Structure formats: structure tokens, C-alpha cells
Amino acid sequence: MSEIRIYHNPRCSKSRETLKLLQDKGIEPTVVEYLKDAPSEADIRQLISLLGLSSARDLMRTKEAEYKEQGLTDVTDEAALVSAMANTPKLIERPIVINGDQARIGRPPEQVLEIV
């Protein structure tokens, strides 16, 4: 069985719910507090691929103030969007659970049960 990881923000209720859901199923994932330990651009590209997203923007929290402050609304360059998430991890949607070559965003939290 592969290691299960969760990109987690302890201040986010959905992230806490998702972690508890996994723990209630007897799963103790490796917790990555991505706001403290920001993923690299390569990590973010891998997440986009694992999630099967068509654009980096699909992984972004577009309602965050930083999104508007950085003028990302009209950015079409995928590399620039990935770079923005690496430099401002608060822009990354959360939580993300990874199991092997699959990943799911825990919105709703039950969605992650598809891959565990």
C-alpha cells in the first residue's frame, strides 16, 4: 500500500474534516502543512496531473485576496500560475489527499474516500 498524504491547513474546517474522516477510517496520512512547507513548482505540476486538472487555475483559490492582489485573473500562462502558487501557497485549493498515482480535493471531504 502506498503512503497516503494530505496537503493540510489546520485552520481550514474542510481540511480538518477531511483529516478526521481519514483517521476515522483507520488511516493515518502523512500530514503536509503546505502553508509552512510550501510545495515546489514541480510538486504543484504533479498535483495538477494527479488530480487530472486541465489548468493550474483549477487548483487555485480564486476568491483569496492574494489572487486579485497579484492580478492573476487575466493570467493565461500556466507557468506563471504554478509559480504564483509556489510563492503564495495560500492560493492552493485544500485539502488535497494523495494515494499513489491518484489525488482528490476534499471538497466535499467524502470525495477523498474514492482513492483510499
C-alpha positions in Angstrom: 0.0 0.0 0.0 1.3 3.4 -0.9 1.8 6.3 1.6 -1.3 8.5 1.9 -0.5 12.2 2.2 -2.8 15.2 2.9 -1.9 18.7 2.0 -3.5 20.2 5.1 -4.3 23.6 6.6 -5.2 23.1 10.3 -7.1 26.4 10.2 -9.5 25.2 7.4 -12.6 23.4 8.5 -12.8 21.3 5.3 -9.2 20.3 5.8 -9.8 19.3 9.4 -13.0 17.4 8.4 -11.1 15.5 5.7 -8.2 14.6 8.1 -10.7 13.3 10.7 -12.6 11.4 8.1 -9.4 9.5 7.1 -8.5 8.9 10.7 -11.9 7.6 11.5 -11.3 5.1 8.7 -8.1 4.0 10.5 -5.9 5.9 8.0 -3.0 8.0 9.5 -1.9 10.0 6.5 1.4 11.9 6.3 0.3 15.5 7.0 1.9 18.2 4.9 1.2 21.6 6.3 1.7 23.3 2.9 1.5 26.8 4.3 4.6 26.1 6.4 6.3 23.7 3.9 5.3 25.1 0.5 5.3 22.7 -2.4 7.7 23.4 -5.2 6.6 24.2 -8.7 7.4 20.6 -9.7 5.2 19.4 -6.8 2.3 21.6 -7.9 2.6 20.4 -11.5 2.5 16.8 -10.2 -0.6 17.6 -8.2 -2.3 19.1 -11.2 -1.5 16.0 -13.1 -2.6 13.6 -10.4 -5.9 15.5 -10.0 -6.5 15.3 -13.7 -7.0 19.1 -13.9 -6.8 20.8 -17.3 -5.4 24.1 -15.9 -3.3 25.3 -13.0 -6.2 27.7 -12.3 -8.4 24.7 -11.4 -6.2 24.2 -8.3 -6.3 27.8 -7.3 -8.4 29.5 -4.6 -9.6 32.4 -6.8 -11.5 34.1 -4.0 -8.4 34.7 -1.9 -7.3 38.4 -1.7 -3.9 37.4 -2.9 -5.3 36.1 -6.2 -6.7 39.6 -7.0 -3.7 41.4 -5.5 -1.3 39.5 -7.8 -3.5 40.3 -10.8 -4.0 36.6 -11.6 -7.5 36.9 -13.1 -6.2 37.6 -16.6 -3.1 35.5 -16.5 -3.1 32.7 -19.1 0.4 31.5 -18.7 0.3 28.1 -16.9 3.9 28.5 -15.6 3.1 31.9 -14.1 0.0 30.4 -12.3 2.1 27.5 -11.0 4.8 29.9 -9.8 2.2 32.1 -8.0 1.0 29.0 -6.1 4.6 28.0 -5.2 5.3 31.6 -4.0 1.9 32.0 -2.3 0.8 28.6 -1.1 -2.4 30.1 0.3 -3.6 30.2 -3.3 -3.7 26.3 -3.4 -7.1 24.7 -3.0 -7.2 22.5 0.1 -7.2 19.8 1.3 -5.6 17.5 -1.2 -5.3 13.8 -0.5 -2.8 11.8 -2.5 -2.6 8.0 -2.6 -0.1 6.6 -5.1 -0.9 8.0 -8.6 -4.3 9.4 -7.6 -5.3 12.5 -5.8 -8.6 14.2 -4.8 -9.5 17.6 -3.4 -11.5 17.2 -0.2 -14.4 19.4 -1.2 -16.6 17.8 -0.1 -14.4 15.8 2.3 -16.1 12.5 1.3 -14.6 12.8 -2.2 -11.2 11.6 -0.9 -12.7 8.2 0.0 -12.7 7.4 -3.7 -8.9 6.8 -3.6 -8.3 5.3 -0.1 
